[in-house]
Amino acid sequence: MVTVRKRLYMALAAFAVVLGGVLMLSVFGGTSQAALPRDCDNNAIIKCGAVDVNELKNKYNSQADLKNIYAHYGVSAGMLDGAQMGEVHKDGRVTVGGRTVATGASSIGRQNIFSGSTKINIAGNEYYETPNSSAFRSQSITAFVFLDGNGEFVAAILTSCGNPVRGVKVHVPKPSYKCVSLTGDKINRNTYKFTATATAENGATIVGYRYDFGDGKSETSQSNIINHTYAQPGEYVAKVVVDVKVGDQIKQVTDNKCQVKVPVKSEAAYACESLTARVIKKEDRSYAFDLKYTTSGDATLQKVDFDFGDGQGRQGVTPDQLGSVTHAYPSSGSYTAKATLYFQTGEEGQAVKTDDCQVAIEIGQEMCPHNPSLPVGDARCAPAVPELPKTGPMDFISGGLGIGALVASAGYWYASRRGLLDAWLSR
């Protein structure tokens, strides 16, 4: 009967051990290859160990010698909440998340039961430190691992027994992170695509981006690419702050290169105001054409095509060539000159042709200079021929007699003057 009872007790004990192992595996996710027993012998620093941080803290506060023991290994009460779960291996490695943080590990116990142990004194009490290769029966044991602000090893505490572990820390490059740039690419008049570039290395990870668009609007996103539409035209400065996780802390990182100027123009507007023509030379019927137009927002004039109304034209006139548009008409008549303006708004060009961009030209027929009532080319438009003097016999005789009478009169006048002079001198 005693034997049956003994076998029953042994079976129950074995079941309890198995059940305890299953429960501990469930606590740590069931994925660790480390042994997770509770060591309840007299060598354990914490009898039966501690399987989570809360249990570790409770026993730390209730067991008198733990503060001195753990302080000897660099672990204080304030560090307990920051413990990370890892593994301590028989070959001396200490790993966290698969990364080796220490090598050459050894642990202490209360008894000198392993070969190669070294006696140490902590606060007047003696303990024995043994390399893992001698102290471990399993290949690895789950442990609380403590790292400093740079992610480097400080110490570990075995979950099964609370025994502290020292080791040679493996140098881990200091976490590095920076915000490299922010670019803004125009999608349309008032919508931009922003792209943030940042780096995080050696244990630092990017967890988010905080965008400030400069118009009073902001947004937090896990994506480094984001679009934003501005409601009003203006000049804005968009910025980004990158959230980087380093250990248990979130760092906010930015730089002068992580901001960009964003010009937002007003709604595009454009119009042709007028087309006028002025005479250059009336003789050859040549005219100069003057064009006036307006633009606002992101509208720009690209080119102008002219139709002079006589079958001739000039295409592709650029804005800087508008002052040189002239044309000579081949003949008189009524013409209508027109201009087609090509504006570009945003990413697409648009042609604008309105009634304001045309002008009527009346070129009258040239009139006869000798007879303004007749057009040039009329057979009657000829200069008047001057009338020749008459040269008949009677005209010749009359002319001769007239000249003779004039000569005779002059003779008589001279003779009379001479007689008068002689009479006055004889006195």
C-alpha positions as CSV (number, residue, x, y, z in Angstrom):
1,M,0.0,0.0,0.0
2,V,2.9,2.3,0.9
3,T,4.5,1.5,-2.4
4,V,1.4,2.4,-4.4
5,R,1.0,5.7,-2.6
6,K,4.7,6.5,-3.2
7,R,4.3,5.8,-6.9
8,L,1.2,8.0,-6.9
9,Y,3.0,10.8,-5.3
10,M,5.9,10.5,-7.7
11,A,3.5,10.6,-10.7
12,L,1.8,13.7,-9.3
13,A,5.2,15.3,-8.8
14,A,6.2,14.5,-12.3
15,F,2.9,15.9,-13.6
16,A,3.4,19.1,-11.6
17,V,6.9,19.5,-13.1
18,V,5.6,19.0,-16.6
19,L,2.7,21.3,-16.0
20,G,5.0,24.0,-14.5
21,G,7.2,23.7,-17.6
22,V,4.2,24.1,-19.9
23,L,3.0,27.1,-18.0
24,M,6.4,28.8,-18.0
25,L,6.7,28.1,-21.8
26,S,3.3,29.9,-22.3
27,V,4.5,32.9,-20.2
28,F,7.4,33.4,-22.6
29,G,5.5,32.6,-25.8
30,G,6.7,29.0,-26.2
31,T,9.4,29.9,-28.7
32,S,12.5,30.0,-26.5
33,Q,14.9,27.1,-26.6
34,A,16.1,28.0,-23.1
35,A,15.3,25.8,-20.1
36,L,12.7,27.4,-17.8
37,P,12.7,25.4,-14.6
38,R,12.2,26.9,-11.1
39,D,15.3,26.1,-9.1
40,C,14.2,25.7,-5.5
41,D,17.5,24.3,-4.0
42,N,19.7,26.0,-1.5
43,N,22.1,27.3,-4.1
44,A,19.5,29.7,-5.6
45,I,19.9,33.4,-4.8
46,I,16.1,33.6,-5.1
47,K,14.5,30.3,-4.0
48,C,12.4,29.1,-7.0
49,G,13.4,32.2,-9.0
50,A,11.1,34.7,-10.6
51,V,9.4,34.4,-14.0
52,D,8.4,38.0,-14.7
53,V,9.4,41.5,-13.7
54,N,6.6,41.9,-11.1
55,E,7.6,38.7,-9.3
56,L,11.3,39.8,-9.5
57,K,10.4,43.2,-8.0
58,N,8.3,41.7,-5.2
59,K,11.1,39.4,-4.1
60,Y,13.7,42.1,-4.5
61,N,11.8,44.2,-2.0
62,S,11.1,41.4,0.4
63,Q,14.4,39.5,0.4
64,A,17.0,41.4,2.5
65,D,20.3,40.5,0.7
66,L,19.1,41.0,-2.9
67,K,19.8,44.7,-3.0
68,N,23.4,44.2,-2.1
69,I,23.9,41.2,-4.3
70,Y,22.4,42.9,-7.4
71,A,24.1,46.2,-6.7
72,H,27.4,44.3,-6.8
73,Y,26.6,43.5,-10.4
74,G,25.4,47.0,-11.3
75,V,21.6,46.4,-11.0
76,S,19.5,48.8,-9.0
77,A,15.8,48.9,-8.1
78,G,15.2,51.6,-10.7
79,M,16.5,49.3,-13.4
80,L,14.1,46.4,-12.9
81,D,11.3,47.8,-15.0
82,G,13.7,48.2,-17.9
83,A,14.7,44.5,-18.0
84,Q,14.6,42.8,-21.4
85,M,14.0,39.1,-21.7
86,G,17.0,37.2,-23.1
87,E,19.0,34.0,-22.7
88,V,22.2,33.1,-20.9
89,H,24.0,30.2,-22.7
90,K,26.2,27.4,-21.4
91,D,29.0,28.6,-23.8
92,G,29.1,32.0,-22.1
93,R,27.0,34.0,-24.5
94,V,24.2,36.4,-23.4
95,T,21.7,37.1,-26.1
96,V,18.7,39.5,-26.5
97,G,16.5,39.0,-29.5
98,G,19.1,36.9,-31.1
99,R,21.9,39.5,-30.7
100,T,24.9,38.6,-28.6
101,V,25.4,41.4,-26.0
102,A,28.0,39.6,-23.8
103,T,30.4,36.6,-23.8
104,G,32.4,34.7,-21.1
105,A,29.4,34.8,-18.8
106,S,29.5,33.4,-15.2
107,S,27.0,33.3,-12.4
108,I,27.0,33.1,-8.6
109,G,25.3,30.8,-6.1
110,R,25.2,30.4,-2.4
111,Q,27.1,27.1,-2.3
112,N,30.5,25.9,-3.5
113,I,29.2,22.9,-5.5
114,F,30.8,23.3,-8.9
115,S,34.4,22.8,-10.0
116,G,36.2,26.0,-11.0
117,S,34.1,28.2,-8.6
118,T,35.6,31.4,-7.1
119,K,34.7,32.7,-3.7
120,I,33.6,36.3,-3.6
121,N,32.4,38.5,-0.7
122,I,29.4,40.8,-1.0
123,A,28.4,42.9,2.0
124,G,30.1,40.5,4.4
125,N,28.5,37.4,2.9
126,E,30.3,34.7,0.9
127,Y,29.1,33.5,-2.5
128,Y,30.6,31.4,-5.2
129,E,31.0,32.5,-8.9
130,T,31.2,29.8,-11.5
131,P,31.6,29.9,-15.3
132,N,28.5,28.9,-17.1
133,S,30.2,26.0,-18.8
134,S,30.5,24.3,-15.4
135,A,27.4,25.6,-13.7
136,F,24.8,25.0,-16.5
137,R,23.2,21.6,-17.1
138,S,21.1,22.9,-20.0
139,Q,22.3,24.7,-23.0
140,S,20.6,28.0,-22.1
141,I,18.4,29.5,-19.4
142,T,16.0,32.4,-19.8
143,A,17.2,35.6,-18.0
144,F,16.3,39.2,-17.3
145,V,19.0,41.2,-19.2
146,F,19.9,44.8,-18.3
147,L,21.4,47.1,-21.0
148,D,22.6,50.7,-20.6
149,G,21.5,53.7,-22.6
150,N,23.7,52.7,-25.5
151,G,22.3,49.2,-25.6
152,E,25.3,47.6,-24.1
153,F,25.3,44.8,-21.5
154,V,25.3,45.6,-17.7
155,A,24.2,42.3,-16.1
156,A,21.6,39.5,-16.2
157,I,19.5,37.6,-13.6
158,L,18.5,34.0,-14.3
159,T,14.7,33.5,-14.0
160,S,15.0,30.0,-12.6
161,C,17.0,30.9,-9.5
162,G,17.6,34.7,-9.4
163,N,21.3,34.2,-9.7
164,P,23.1,37.3,-11.2
165,V,25.3,36.9,-14.2
166,R,28.4,38.9,-15.2
167,G,30.0,38.8,-18.7
168,V,32.3,40.7,-21.1
169,K,30.0,43.1,-23.0
170,V,30.1,43.0,-26.7
171,H,30.6,46.5,-28.1
172,V,27.5,47.6,-29.9
173,P,27.9,50.6,-32.2
174,K,26.1,53.6,-30.8
175,P,22.6,54.1,-32.3
176,S,22.7,56.7,-35.0
177,Y,19.9,58.5,-36.6
178,K,19.2,61.7,-38.6
179,C,16.8,63.5,-40.8
180,V,18.4,63.8,-44.2
181,S,16.0,65.9,-46.3
182,L,12.4,66.9,-47.2
183,T,11.4,67.5,-50.8
184,G,8.1,68.9,-52.2
185,D,7.0,68.0,-55.7
186,K,4.2,69.9,-57.3
187,I,1.2,67.8,-58.3
188,N,-1.0,70.6,-59.4
189,R,-1.4,74.3,-58.6
190,N,-2.0,73.9,-54.9
191,T,-1.2,70.2,-54.2
192,Y,2.3,68.9,-53.3
193,K,3.8,65.5,-52.6
194,F,6.3,65.6,-49.8
195,T,9.0,63.0,-49.4
196,A,11.0,62.7,-46.2
197,T,14.4,60.9,-46.1
198,A,15.8,59.8,-42.7
199,T,18.2,57.1,-41.5
200,A,18.4,55.0,-38.3
201,E,21.0,52.4,-37.5
202,N,22.6,50.3,-34.8
203,G,19.4,49.6,-32.8
204,A,17.6,52.9,-33.7
205,T,14.4,52.5,-35.7
206,I,12.1,55.0,-37.4
207,V,8.6,54.8,-36.0
208,G,6.9,57.9,-37.6
209,Y,6.9,61.2,-39.3
210,R,5.4,64.5,-38.1
211,Y,4.6,66.9,-40.9
212,D,4.0,70.6,-40.5
213,F,2.8,72.0,-43.8
214,G,3.2,75.7,-42.8
215,D,-0.4,76.7,-43.3
216,G,-1.6,75.8,-39.8
217,K,-2.2,72.1,-40.8
218,S,-0.1,69.2,-39.6
219,E,-0.3,65.4,-39.8
220,T,1.5,62.4,-38.2
221,S,2.2,59.4,-40.4
222,Q,4.2,56.2,-40.5
223,S,4.9,56.9,-44.2
224,N,7.7,59.1,-45.4
225,I,5.6,60.2,-48.4
226,I,2.5,62.3,-48.0
227,N,0.3,64.7,-50.1
228,H,-1.1,68.0,-49.0
229,T,-3.5,70.5,-50.6
230,Y,-3.3,74.2,-49.7
231,A,-6.5,76.1,-49.4
232,Q,-5.0,79.5,-50.1
233,P,-2.3,80.9,-52.3
234,G,0.9,82.0,-50.6
235,E,4.5,81.2,-49.7
236,Y,4.8,78.4,-47.2
237,V,7.6,76.4,-45.5
238,A,6.8,72.7,-44.9
239,K,8.8,70.8,-42.2
240,V,9.1,67.3,-40.9
241,V,10.2,65.8,-37.6
242,V,11.1,62.1,-37.5
243,D,10.3,60.0,-34.5
244,V,13.1,57.5,-33.8
245,K,12.9,54.8,-31.2
246,V,16.2,54.2,-29.3
247,G,15.8,51.6,-26.6
248,D,12.6,52.6,-24.7
249,Q,12.8,56.2,-25.7
250,I,11.4,58.1,-28.7
251,K,13.7,60.8,-30.1
252,Q,12.4,63.6,-32.2
253,V,14.9,64.4,-35.0
254,T,14.9,67.2,-37.6
255,D,17.3,69.3,-39.5
256,N,17.4,72.5,-41.6
257,K,17.5,70.2,-44.7
258,C,14.2,68.8,-43.5
259,Q,12.2,71.8,-44.6
260,V,11.2,73.1,-48.0
261,K,9.7,76.3,-49.4
262,V,6.3,75.8,-51.1
263,P,5.0,78.5,-53.5
264,V,1.3,78.2,-54.1
265,K,0.0,80.6,-56.8
266,S,-3.5,81.9,-57.1
267,E,-6.0,80.5,-59.6
268,A,-4.9,80.9,-63.2
269,A,-6.5,83.7,-65.2
270,Y,-5.6,85.1,-68.6
271,A,-7.2,87.3,-71.3
272,C,-6.4,89.0,-74.5
273,E,-7.3,92.7,-74.0
274,S,-6.9,94.2,-77.5
275,L,-5.3,94.0,-80.9
276,T,-4.7,97.3,-82.7
277,A,-3.1,98.3,-86.0
278,R,-1.2,101.5,-86.9
279,V,0.0,102.7,-90.2
280,I,3.7,102.7,-90.8
281,K,3.9,103.8,-94.5
282,K,0.7,104.7,-96.3
283,E,2.4,104.4,-99.7
284,D,3.0,100.7,-99.4
285,R,0.0,100.0,-97.1
286,S,2.2,98.6,-94.2
287,Y,0.9,98.3,-90.7
288,A,2.3,97.5,-87.2
289,F,0.3,95.4,-84.8
290,D,0.1,96.0,-81.0
291,L,-1.2,93.2,-78.7
292,K,-2.2,93.7,-75.1
293,Y,-3.0,90.7,-72.7
294,T,-3.1,89.9,-69.0
295,T,-2.1,86.9,-66.9
296,S,-2.3,86.0,-63.2
297,G,-1.7,83.0,-61.1
298,D,0.4,80.3,-62.8
299,A,-0.8,81.3,-66.3
300,T,1.9,82.3,-68.8
301,L,1.8,83.3,-72.5
302,Q,3.6,80.8,-74.7
303,K,3.1,82.1,-78.2
304,V,0.8,84.0,-80.6
305,D,-0.4,83.2,-84.1
306,F,-1.3,86.2,-86.4
307,D,-3.7,86.0,-89.3
308,F,-3.6,89.3,-91.2
309,G,-6.8,88.7,-93.1
310,D,-5.3,88.6,-96.6
311,G,-4.3,85.0,-96.7
312,Q,-1.0,85.8,-95.0
313,G,0.0,85.3,-91.3
314,R,2.8,84.8,-88.9
315,Q,2.9,81.9,-86.5
316,G,4.8,81.1,-83.2
317,V,5.5,84.7,-82.2
318,T,6.9,84.6,-78.6
319,P,6.1,87.3,-76.0
320,D,9.5,89.0,-76.5
321,Q,8.8,89.3,-80.3
322,L,5.4,91.0,-80.0
323,G,6.8,94.5,-80.7
324,S,8.1,93.5,-84.1
325,V,4.9,92.3,-85.9
326,T,4.3,94.2,-89.1
327,H,2.6,93.5,-92.4
328,A,2.2,95.2,-95.8
329,Y,-1.1,94.7,-97.6
330,P,-1.0,94.0,-101.4
331,S,-3.9,96.3,-102.3
332,S,-6.7,98.4,-100.9
333,G,-9.7,96.8,-99.3
334,S,-11.3,95.7,-96.0
335,Y,-9.4,93.3,-93.8
336,T,-9.8,91.7,-90.4
337,A,-6.6,90.8,-88.6
338,K,-6.8,88.3,-85.8
339,A,-4.5,86.9,-83.1
340,T,-4.7,83.5,-81.4
341,L,-3.0,83.4,-78.0
342,Y,-1.6,80.2,-76.4
343,F,-1.4,80.3,-72.6
344,Q,0.0,77.6,-70.3
345,T,-1.7,77.0,-67.0
346,G,-0.1,74.5,-64.6
347,E,1.0,71.4,-66.4
348,E,-1.2,71.9,-69.5
349,G,-1.4,74.5,-72.2
350,Q,-4.7,76.1,-73.3
351,A,-5.3,78.1,-76.5
352,V,-7.4,81.3,-76.1
353,K,-9.0,83.0,-79.1
354,T,-11.5,85.9,-78.4
355,D,-13.2,88.7,-80.4
356,D,-11.0,91.2,-78.5
357,C,-8.1,89.8,-80.4
358,Q,-9.0,91.1,-83.8
359,V,-9.0,94.5,-85.6
360,A,-10.7,95.8,-88.8
361,I,-8.4,97.5,-91.3
362,E,-9.8,99.7,-94.1
363,I,-7.4,100.6,-96.8
364,G,-9.0,103.1,-99.3
365,Q,-8.1,103.3,-103.0
366,E,-5.4,105.8,-103.8
367,M,-6.8,109.0,-105.6
368,C,-5.5,110.9,-108.6
369,P,-3.2,113.7,-107.5
370,H,-4.3,115.9,-110.5
371,N,-7.9,115.2,-110.0
372,P,-8.8,113.9,-106.5
373,S,-12.3,112.8,-107.7
374,L,-10.6,110.1,-109.9
375,P,-8.8,107.0,-108.6
376,V,-5.2,106.3,-109.6
377,G,-5.2,104.4,-112.9
378,D,-8.2,106.2,-114.4
379,A,-7.3,107.2,-118.0
380,R,-8.5,110.7,-117.2
381,C,-5.9,111.0,-114.4
382,A,-3.2,112.8,-116.5
383,P,-1.5,116.2,-116.0
384,A,-3.0,119.2,-117.9
385,V,-1.0,120.2,-121.1
386,P,-0.1,124.0,-121.1
387,E,-1.5,126.1,-124.1
388,L,1.2,127.3,-126.6
389,P,1.4,131.1,-127.7
390,K,-0.3,132.0,-131.1
391,T,2.1,132.8,-134.0
392,G,-0.1,133.7,-137.0
393,P,0.8,136.6,-139.6
394,M,-1.5,139.1,-138.0
395,D,-0.2,138.3,-134.6
396,F,3.3,138.9,-135.8
397,I,2.5,142.2,-137.4
398,S,0.6,143.4,-134.4
399,G,3.4,142.5,-132.2
400,G,5.9,144.3,-134.5
401,L,3.8,147.5,-134.5
402,G,3.5,147.5,-130.8
403,I,7.2,147.3,-130.3
404,G,7.8,150.1,-132.9
405,A,5.4,152.4,-131.2
406,L,7.2,151.9,-127.9
407,V,10.6,152.7,-129.5
408,A,9.2,155.9,-131.2
409,S,7.7,157.1,-127.9
410,A,11.1,156.7,-126.2
411,G,12.8,158.8,-128.9
412,Y,10.3,161.6,-128.7
413,W,10.8,161.8,-124.9
414,Y,14.5,162.0,-125.2
415,A,14.4,164.7,-127.8
416,S,12.1,166.8,-125.8
417,R,14.3,166.6,-122.7
418,R,17.4,167.6,-124.7
419,G,15.8,170.7,-126.2
420,L,14.8,171.8,-122.7
421,L,18.3,171.3,-121.5
422,D,19.8,173.5,-124.4
423,A,17.4,176.3,-123.7
424,W,18.3,176.4,-120.0
425,L,22.1,176.5,-120.7
426,S,21.8,179.3,-123.3
427,R,20.5,181.8,-120.7
